[in-house]
Amino acid sequence: MIFADISDRQDAWQNFVDASPRGNFAQSVGQYKIHEKAQRNVKILAVLDENTNDILMGGLITWAHVKMGQAFLMDYGPVAINYNADVLNFFVQSLLDYAKQRNGLFLKMTPDMYYQNFDNHGEALSEPNDDLIALYENAGLKHQPFQNGMTTDGVASWQYVKDLQGLTEDNVMKSYHSQVQKNVKKARKYGVTVRSLQRDELPMFHQITEDTSNRRGFHNKSLTYYEHAYDIYKDDAYFMVAEVNLRDYLAKVEQELQTVQNKRDKLALKKDNEKQVLNLDNQIKSLHKRVATARKMLADSANDVAILSAAMFIITPQEVSYLFGGSYQEYADFYGPQSIQDYMIREGIRRQIPLYNFLGIAGKFDGSDGVFEFKTRFGGYAQLMLGSFEMPVLPTRYRVYRFLKKLIGRG
């Protein structure tokens, strides 16, 4: 086995990532180029077969200055076809030597592997993958404590996924919660459509995600990031919006109101229809509210077409990854986010992708995580990821670094 920098063998690396069961967008050539655009230190390092020069294991690694040295990070890696202990041991030791030559303080590796699966109520669906933790610890890495909480950077500690295998566009709706089925059908009824954005429309996308990040208190990516992702990932990056023509919507609601009113008036002429009439009265009241809201929206909007919500996805052979999204609160009753997710789940089925990854959740099953509740409505399961592993490059300096972090409450 030999250790090599294969940053110039990008086609070979991408083919390897595509073929690996744990290949992912964060270890792709596309992500390598994203890091380069952001002027980060980044390399693709790998273990090669000394006879054939074939890639056995590798990963995209970045490094940045922290107090007392450089932190070397491998997010969602390493990538391999078979996770052989001897190859992993050699790779980790080679990475350690590589980091030493570059003033490395520590190496942090966060594999794209799950530790345990859970249902929507927090009940275990699988046994813990302790063997995987042992595999990495036997290579000299120390497993870090499991964490809860959301993140928009790095690797999510928890994620929510949906298996697409066996689903078709005809039966996928039945796999959703009944409320999502109802909302998606209602959105279609009122003319909500989903489409992909052109590059010159990305400022609109950024505006929606910025509005949502300010409202919910999370970090948004820059417009430049979205533009780079659009350019680099090309057809595998999806910047989607849900929108509605407010004028057409108003006409549909007014027509529906008239239809229900006529039905109510006919039933009211006959005896023993009080219950049906009462039910229709409630519908009429709700429709009057919708009409008033639509008229106000149309008056306040500069255009007839209103953007309701937006989301970004990247598709790899292994999964559809839902990365970022946002929506406008005033359009919540149009169910734009549900419409986008339904569209992209169907796109995954059309492209024969086996898994749909909603990515981060907080790992709380007590009803306090609204993001988790939204994602569960599409039918799937939660995964506690394997977590992070660290190895000091300079042990004494690393111990001081960890002590100082704990001292100021960031350990």
C-alpha positions, 0 to 999 in steps of 0.5 A, spaced: 500 500 500 502 507 498 499 513 501 498 519 495 495 526 494 491 524 488 488 531 488 490 531 480 486 524 479 479 527 480 475 523 475 478 517 478 476 519 485 469 521 483 468 514 480 471 511 486 466 515 490 460 514 486 461 506 486 462 506 494 456 505 498 458 510 503 460 515 497 457 522 498 456 529 496 461 532 501 467 527 499 465 529 491 470 532 487 464 538 487 465 539 494 473 539 493 472 545 488 467 548 493 473 548 498 478 551 493 473 557 491 473 558 498 480 558 498 481 553 504 486 548 504 484 542 501 487 535 498 484 528 496 488 523 500 488 516 498 491 509 500 493 506 493 494 499 491 502 499 490 501 494 484 495 497 480 495 504 483 487 503 484 484 507 490 483 502 496 480 508 501 481 516 501 478 522 503 477 529 502 481 533 507 481 540 509 485 544 514 485 551 518 488 554 523 486 554 530 490 556 537 496 552 537 496 549 530 492 546 525 486 542 525 485 537 520 478 535 518 475 529 514 467 530 514 463 524 511 469 520 510 473 516 509 470 513 503 472 506 501 469 500 497 470 495 503 472 498 510 478 494 511 482 494 518 489 494 515 487 499 510 484 504 515 490 503 520 495 505 514 490 511 512 490 514 519 497 513 520 499 516 514 494 522 515 497 523 522 504 523 518 501 528 513 499 533 518 505 533 522 509 535 516 504 541 516 504 543 524 497 539 525 495 539 532 489 534 531 486 530 526 478 529 526 474 524 522 467 524 522 465 518 517 458 518 513 456 511 517 450 511 522 451 508 529 443 506 530 436 507 527 430 509 531 423 510 529 419 517 530 418 515 537 425 514 539 424 506 539 431 503 537 430 499 530 437 496 530 442 494 534 448 499 536 454 499 531 459 498 536 463 494 531 464 500 527 466 504 533 472 499 535 474 499 527 476 506 528 478 506 535 483 500 533 486 505 528 488 510 534 482 515 533 478 516 540 471 516 539 468 523 541 461 523 546 455 523 542 451 530 541 444 532 540 442 539 536 442 541 529 448 544 525 448 548 518 456 546 518 460 540 519 457 533 520 450 532 523 450 528 529 443 526 527 439 525 521 432 523 518 432 518 512 427 515 507 428 509 503 426 510 496 427 502 494 420 499 492 416 506 491 413 508 485 410 515 483 404 512 483 404 509 490 409 514 494 403 518 496 401 513 501 407 513 504 406 520 507 402 522 513 395 523 512 396 530 513 401 531 508 397 527 503 392 532 504 396 538 504 400 536 497 393 535 494 390 542 496 397 545 494 396 542 487 388 544 487 390 551 488 395 551 483 402 551 487 407 549 482 414 547 483 420 548 479 428 549 478 431 556 478 436 559 473 442 561 475 440 569 475 434 567 480 439 565 485 439 572 489 431 570 490 433 563 493 438 567 498 433 572 500 428 566 502 434 562 506 436 569 509 429 571 511 428 564 514 435 564 517 434 570 521 427 568 523 429 561 526 436 563 528 441 559 524 447 561 519 445 561 512 450 560 506 452 566 502 450 568 495 457 566 492 456 559 495 450 558 492 452 560 485 459 556 486 454 550 487 450 551 482 456 552 477 460 546 480 454 541 481 451 542 474 445 537 473 446 534 480 444 541 484 437 542 484 435 549 487 427 549 487 422 553 489 414 553 490 410 558 487 403 560 486 399 565 481 395 569 486 390 572 481 389 565 478 389 562 485 383 568 487 379 566 481 379 558 483 377 560 491 372 564 488 369 559 484 369 554 489 366 559 494 360 560 489 360 552 488 359 551 495 354 556 497 350 554 491 350 547 494 349 549 501 343 553 499 340 547 495 340 543 501 337 548 506 331 548 502 330 541 504 329 538 511 333 534 515 339 537 512 342 541 518 348 537 519 350 538 512 348 545 512 352 546 518 358 543 515 358 547 509 357 553 513 364 552 516 367 551 509 364 557 506 367 561 512 374 558 511 373 560 504 371 567 505 377 568 509 381 565 504 378 570 499 380 576 503 387 573 504 388 572 497 386 579 495 390 582 500 396 578 498 395 580 491 394 587 493 401 587 497 405 583 491 409 586 486 407 580 481 402 576 480 406 570 482 408 569 489 414 565 491 412 561 497 418 557 499 425 554 496 430 548 497 437 546 495 438 539 494 444 535 491 443 528 488 449 522 488 448 515 486 447 513 493 442 519 495 438 525 495 441 530 500 436 536 502 441 541 504 438 548 505 431 551 505 426 556 507 419 559 506 415 565 507 411 565 513 405 569 510 404 563 505 404 558 510 397 556 508 400 554 501 404 548 503 410 550 499 415 546 503 411 540 503 410 540 495 418 541 494 419 535 498 414 531 494 417 533 488 424 531 490 422 525 493 419 523 486 425 526 482 429 521 487 424 515 484 425 517 477 432 517 478 432 510 481 436 513 487 435 508 493 435 513 499 432 520 501 436 524 506 433 530 510 439 530 513 440 534 520 435 533 526 436 535 533 435 528 536 430 529 540 423 525 540 419 529 545 416 534 540 420 540 541 424 539 535 419 542 529 424 540 524 424 533 526 416 533 526 416 536 519 420 531 516 417 525 520 411 526 516 414 524 509 415 517 512 422 515 514 426 513 520 432 517 524 439 515 525 444 517 530 450 517 526 457 514 528 460 521 530 467 524 530 473 521 532 480 525 534 487 523 534 492 528 537 498 530 532 502 533 537 499 530 544 502 535 549 500 541 545 493 538 544 492 536 551 493 544 553 488 546 547 483 541 550 484 544 557 483 551 554 477 549 551 474 546 557 476 552 561 472 557 557 466 552 556 467 550 549 470 543 550 
